[in-house]
Amino acid sequence: MFKNVFRSGFLVRSGHTVLTWLITLVLFLHDTDLRRFEEQGELMQPVVFSLLVLLSVLLYFTVSLMDPGFILSDTVQLCLLKGPLGDSEDQEAMLPQTATPRLRRCGYCLLQQPMRAKHCKACQRCVRKFDHHCPWIENCVGEQNHRWFLLYLLVQLGALTWAFHLALSGLSWSQVGWGPWLRSHGVLLGCVAVTGVFALVVLVLLGCHLYLASTNTTTWEFMSRPRIAYLRSWGDGDDNPFDRGLLCNLWDFFCVCRAVAWDRVYQRAHRDHI
């Protein structure tokens, strides 16, 4: 039973939630700007900060619990590849109807994998447009939740940066002696350390994923290019067959919510490349 609970990510998600609200509670109870605003009757900043923290928690669970793009079966996957993907001109131009998808079979779950899919050993499932398995959310980041993961990082960075500033505002340097100062400010100092470290980590992750989104590349493709057949056959440079330019890449990343037949995109890019 406990093994199944751990596998479901219950402990990680519970720990994240408890730590988030514990730090928020500390910022309200100690002599920070948040509490001073509250005592003065200026509730705008405390309410906005609480809503930002709540939004970050909701986005965390959204990304953590949603389907990242698991491949369910060969039949479903073939329907996704052969069926219409939308009515917009951009999608029709990107996915020519004459192209034939080339599939390969996964050595673990024995399902046919479309291009850019990969088997995740942690989830024991194949994921479309696999980016990485994130232990922070105990879920894969793939085609369906990557944009939400990036939005979560953006909101989380805002909440952490604000919390870091609030924790610093509660530190007073007028008290004499390190012993008494640590006893009265130790908890706030811990909040400064935790929020500062996590803010830096989230900032780096956000920058990396914004770059990957702008080039239509995944973390797996960026890190393992020499081992990926369809990228290795494309050339030795950093040229990406899925790169359609900055604006088109960002539009596809944030606005195209349907499954994409990357085999067709690759074949069209290959013809244009020749």
Stockholm file with secondary structure:
# STOCKHOLM 1.0

chainA/1-274         MFKNVFRSGFLVRSGHTVLTWLITLVLFLHDTDLRRFEEQGELMQPVVFSLLVLLSVLLYFTVSLMDPGFILSDTVQLCLLKGPLGDSEDQEAMLPQTATPRLRRCGYCLLQQPMRAKHCKACQRCVRKFDHHCPWIENCVGEQNHRWFLLYLLVQLGALTWAFHLALSGLSWSQVGWGPWLRSHGVLLGCVAVTGVFALVVLVLLGCHLYLASTNTTTWEFMSRPRIAYLRSWGDGDDNPFDRGLLCNLWDFFCVCRAVAWDRVYQRAHRDHI
#=GR chainA/1-274 SS CHHHHHHTTHHHHHHHHHHHHHHHHHHHHSSSHHHHHHHTTCCHHHHHHHHHHHHHHHHHHHHHHSCCCBCCCHHHHHHHHHSCCCSCHHHHHHSCTTCCCCCEECTTTCCEECTTCEEETTTTEEETTCCEEETTTTEEECTTTHHHHHHHHHHHHHHHHHHHHHHHHTCCCCSCSHHHHHHHHHHHHHHHHHHHHHHHHHHHHHHHHHHHHHHTCCHHHHHSGGGCHHHHTTCSSSCCTTCCCHHHHHHHHHHCCSCCCHHHHHHHHHHHHC
#=GC SS_cons         CHHHHHHTTHHHHHHHHHHHHHHHHHHHHSSSHHHHHHHTTCCHHHHHHHHHHHHHHHHHHHHHHSCCCBCCCHHHHHHHHHSCCCSCHHHHHHSCTTCCCCCEECTTTCCEECTTCEEETTTTEEETTCCEEETTTTEEECTTTHHHHHHHHHHHHHHHHHHHHHHHHTCCCCSCSHHHHHHHHHHHHHHHHHHHHHHHHHHHHHHHHHHHHHHTCCHHHHHSGGGCHHHHTTCSSSCCTTCCCHHHHHHHHHHCCSCCCHHHHHHHHHHHHC
//
